[in-house]
Amino acid sequence: MKNVRIIGLIPFLICCACTNKPQLNSLEISTKITPEEYIRMLDSLDYFHMTPKNELDSSKIYLLNMFKDLRFFDGKPFYDSIYNVDYRFYVLDGEELYEEGGLITYINDLTRTFAKLGIPIKHKNEDIRITPDSLYHSIEINGSVYVAYNGKHNEYSWSIAAYKFAEMLNSELEKHGSRERIYLINSENDGRLVFLTEEIYEFVRKVIPVDDDTPMEVQEWARYHGLEKHLTMPS
């Protein structure tokens, strides 16, 4: 019998009553770490384990310069490509993800990293029902059925689609025993995601100033973008 999982239906324990974005639970920012120490720490945390050997040096130099010049966390792109050499960063355009065909496109994109992690991503039985005012969207991944969206079209739809996408893939990562998880960056047309372990995430959050372009744990990202009351959707 298929395992049916509806992601994100448990209400948040912490809600933000104000309309402004809440303060993030950021670690104290360390300003003393040098760029060289930054790279050594990422290396010790196995950040580069998916990076091809012939790209390893250039990847480290890229991250070092991004940190030194901008205090910014980002991976080196492949030449003339939207993909990154470390197999961690991906574009996640909420509008494209929400539209018909977007979910499959992004799942197929991320199979590059899941393959590096030794995790299959076999999808089938996509069910999408669109009306003028609502959308139902589900898909089966590795034998589990996930509801990707079920509700009205509204100003939060693109962000909800990104949240649900990250949750379903994190469920697969956990199910297969991976230490990697998906963290979200920015939102809507500027959205991205990144694969990180908890240790790498905590380190990055300690040394990178927190703003829209900083990786966030999925629940924190949802709070930051005001999604709490919009995430409880009918099954």
C-alpha positions in Angstrom: 0.0 0.0 0.0 1.3 3.4 -0.9 2.6 5.6 1.8 0.6 8.9 1.5 2.4 11.9 3.0 0.8 15.4 3.0 3.6 17.8 3.7 3.3 20.8 5.9 -0.2 20.3 7.4 1.0 20.5 11.0 0.4 24.0 12.4 3.5 25.9 13.4 4.2 26.2 17.1 5.6 29.7 16.7 3.5 32.3 14.8 4.4 35.9 13.9 1.5 38.3 14.6 3.1 41.2 12.8 3.1 41.8 9.1 6.8 42.6 9.0 9.3 39.8 8.5 10.3 38.5 11.9 13.9 38.4 13.3 15.7 35.3 12.3 17.1 33.0 14.9 20.6 33.8 13.8 23.7 32.7 15.5 26.1 35.4 16.6 28.0 36.5 13.6 31.7 35.8 13.8 33.7 38.6 12.2 37.1 37.2 13.1 37.3 34.2 10.8 39.6 34.7 7.8 38.7 33.6 4.3 41.3 30.8 4.5 39.9 29.6 7.8 36.4 29.7 6.2 37.4 27.4 3.4 39.3 25.0 5.7 36.2 24.8 7.9 34.0 24.0 4.9 36.5 21.4 3.8 36.6 19.8 7.3 32.7 19.6 7.2 32.9 17.7 3.9 31.3 20.5 1.9 33.2 19.5 -1.2 32.5 15.8 -1.2 30.3 16.0 -4.4 32.6 18.4 -6.2 34.6 16.9 -9.1 38.3 16.7 -8.4 39.1 18.8 -11.5 36.9 21.6 -10.1 37.9 21.4 -6.5 40.6 24.1 -6.5 38.6 26.6 -8.5 35.5 25.9 -6.4 37.5 26.7 -3.2 38.9 29.9 -4.7 35.4 31.0 -5.8 33.9 30.5 -2.3 36.9 32.1 -0.7 36.5 35.2 -2.9 32.8 35.4 -2.4 33.4 35.4 1.3 36.3 37.8 1.3 34.8 40.4 -1.1 31.1 40.1 -0.3 30.7 38.0 2.9 28.3 36.0 0.7 27.7 32.2 0.5 27.4 30.8 -3.0 28.9 28.0 -5.1 30.9 28.3 -8.3 28.8 27.7 -11.5 29.9 25.3 -14.2 31.1 27.3 -17.3 28.1 28.5 -19.4 25.7 26.6 -17.2 23.0 27.3 -14.5 24.4 24.4 -12.4 27.1 24.6 -9.7 30.2 22.5 -9.6 29.6 21.6 -5.9 26.2 20.0 -6.8 24.6 22.0 -3.9 22.9 25.2 -5.3 19.9 25.3 -7.6 17.5 27.9 -8.9 14.0 27.5 -7.6 11.7 29.9 -9.3 8.4 29.6 -7.4 6.3 30.7 -10.3 7.8 28.1 -12.6 7.5 25.4 -9.9 3.8 26.3 -9.4 2.9 26.1 -13.1 2.1 22.9 -14.9 5.3 21.0 -15.8 7.4 22.9 -13.3 7.4 20.2 -10.5 8.8 17.5 -12.9 11.4 19.9 -14.3 12.8 20.7 -10.9 12.7 17.1 -9.7 14.6 16.1 -12.9 17.2 18.9 -12.3 17.9 17.7 -8.7 18.4 14.1 -9.7 22.0 15.2 -10.4 22.6 15.7 -6.7 20.5 12.8 -5.5 22.5 10.5 -7.8 25.7 11.8 -6.1 24.1 11.0 -2.8 23.2 7.5 -4.0 19.5 8.2 -3.7 17.0 7.3 -6.5 14.3 9.7 -7.4 11.7 7.8 -9.3 8.5 9.7 -9.9 5.2 8.8 -11.5 1.5 9.3 -11.3 1.5 13.1 -11.3 -2.0 14.3 -10.7 -2.7 17.9 -11.5 -6.2 19.5 -11.5 -6.5 23.2 -12.3 -9.6 25.3 -12.0 -9.8 29.1 -12.4 -9.4 29.6 -8.7 -7.6 26.6 -7.3 -5.0 23.9 -7.9 -4.6 20.3 -6.7 -1.2 18.8 -7.4 0.3 15.5 -6.2 3.0 13.1 -7.3 4.4 9.8 -6.3 8.1 9.7 -5.5 9.9 6.4 -4.7 6.5 4.8 -3.8 5.3 7.7 -1.5 2.5 10.0 -2.7 3.1 13.7 -1.8 0.6 16.5 -2.1 2.5 19.4 -3.7 -0.3 21.9 -3.5 -4.0 21.9 -2.7 -5.8 25.2 -2.4 -6.7 28.5 -3.9 -4.5 30.6 -6.2 -3.3 33.5 -4.1 -0.3 35.7 -3.5 1.4 33.0 -1.4 1.0 30.2 -3.9 4.5 30.3 -5.4 6.1 30.3 -1.9 3.8 27.5 -0.7 4.8 25.5 -3.7 8.5 26.0 -2.9 7.9 25.1 0.8 6.1 21.9 -0.1 8.7 20.9 -2.7 11.5 21.3 -0.1 9.6 19.3 2.4 8.8 16.4 0.1 12.5 16.1 -1.0 13.7 16.4 2.6 11.4 13.6 3.5 13.1 11.4 0.8 16.6 12.5 2.0 15.7 11.5 5.6 14.0 8.2 4.4 17.2 7.2 2.7 19.5 8.0 5.6 21.2 11.1 4.1 22.6 13.8 6.4 22.0 16.3 3.7 18.8 18.5 3.7 17.4 21.2 1.5 17.5 24.7 2.7 15.7 27.6 1.0 17.1 30.9 -0.1 15.1 34.0 -1.1 11.6 33.4 -2.7 9.3 33.7 -5.7 11.2 34.5 -8.9 14.5 34.9 -7.0 14.2 31.7 -5.1 17.0 29.1 -4.8 17.7 26.0 -2.7 20.9 24.5 -1.4 21.8 21.0 -0.1 23.6 21.2 3.3 24.2 19.1 6.3 23.1 20.6 9.6 26.7 21.2 10.6 27.5 23.1 7.4 24.3 25.1 7.8 25.1 26.1 11.4 28.6 27.1 10.4 27.4 29.2 7.5 24.8 30.9 9.6 27.5 31.8 12.2 29.8 33.5 9.7 27.5 34.9 7.0 25.2 38.0 7.7 21.6 36.9 7.6 19.3 38.4 4.9 17.1 37.1 2.1 20.1 35.5 0.4 21.1 33.4 3.4 20.1 29.7 3.5 17.2 29.1 5.9 15.8 25.9 7.4 12.5 25.3 5.7 10.2 26.1 8.7 12.2 29.2 9.5 12.0 30.3 5.9 8.2 29.8 6.0 7.9 32.0 9.1 10.2 34.6 7.6 7.9 34.9 4.5 4.7 34.9 6.5 3.3 31.5 5.3 2.2 30.0 8.6 -1.6 30.5 8.3 -1.5 29.6 4.6 0.1 26.2 4.9 -2.9 24.2 6.3 -4.5 22.9 3.2 -7.3 20.3 2.8 -6.2 16.8 1.9 
